[in-house]
């Protein structure tokens, strides 16, 4: 079943959306709780930072590997296996209940997410016709954004009620239920035959602007999103705003991104704009949001959250739809896995850039530097050239 003429039944897609929610919720719920609940771990910022980096580090290394594996043996098997692995590594910390095992559990969660995240994206592309990829990826992105938004809030409530082990119990149950749901509802999508690919051929394909343009846009938007989540609360605190207000601003960012994605995806499918135009506009709005972060006070924080949220909400479904439409179906997992690597690099690189600039200048200058880079990104990535449509 590859790119059918009609959209699949909703019951086949809901487990894929649940998988997207699981990886986002798992990443942010634990990360937001470690500093306050890890006991002696919180006494060392370096130790805590390394622990936080385990999840993303595993994804950077393994997502392209599991994406290629999904093309080879079938995305459904890789997704279900990854979800089962996520549940097992989550349960490991529950039974061990020892901070030393938290390292193993978190690394295992990241490795498992590296499997089911690109595999779920590949299934979204394979199960939906090309003409509805925008809507499909918009819906998938909506549920991932809900996971990002709900993770710190629900995770904090769960940890407050039952400790860090209780959060890992919830993650175990969520991953296990999603795996069982996918096994029942998601149809088997057999791997497609493909010609032999050399390393040179792979390098040429991933070096083509049909891959680099959308991937660069996705990386830039993820960098801005990560900076917004991490640094807007700092700006709010510097302006005398309380944690409730700054937390609401971060939630606004995620909520706006979630609401925008399905609508943008449907508009792309309807042919109201090309993929290149959508990504260019999305990057411009994102850059404007980062520039608004330079405005002191609550107005700057809220305008920045809204701008970054809208920009990333535009770029995400358009970028993934463009990648899916320009990739041979038999290699969709490999492409999306490599694109996810780009996003992870943006996720890490954005805060590093802004934090580095802030260390030698000010946080305001850091926002300005990233805003300037984001505004110039479409030209650098070739998004303004004619051949950029997702059609």
Secondary structure, 3 states (H helix, E strand, C coil): CCCCCCCCCHHHHHHHHHHHHHHHHHHHHHHHHHHHHCHHHHHCHHHHHHHHHHHHHHHHHHHHHHHHHHHHHCHHHHHHHHHHHHHHHHHHHHHHCCHHHHHHHHHHHHHHHHHHHHHHHHHHHHHCCHHHHHHHHHHHHHHHHHHHHHHHHHHHHHHHHHHHHHHHHHHHHHHHHHHHHHHHHCCCCCCCCCCCCCHHHHHHHHHCHHHHHHHHHHHHHHHHHHHHHHHHHHHHHHCCCCHHHHHHHHHHHHHHHHHHHHHHHHHHHCCCCCHHHHHHHHHHHHHHHHHHCCCCCHHHHHHHHHHHHHHHHHHHHHHHHHHHHCCCHHHHHHHHHHHHHHHHHHHHHHHHHHHHHHHHCCHHHHHHHHHHHHHHHHHHHCCCCCCCCCC
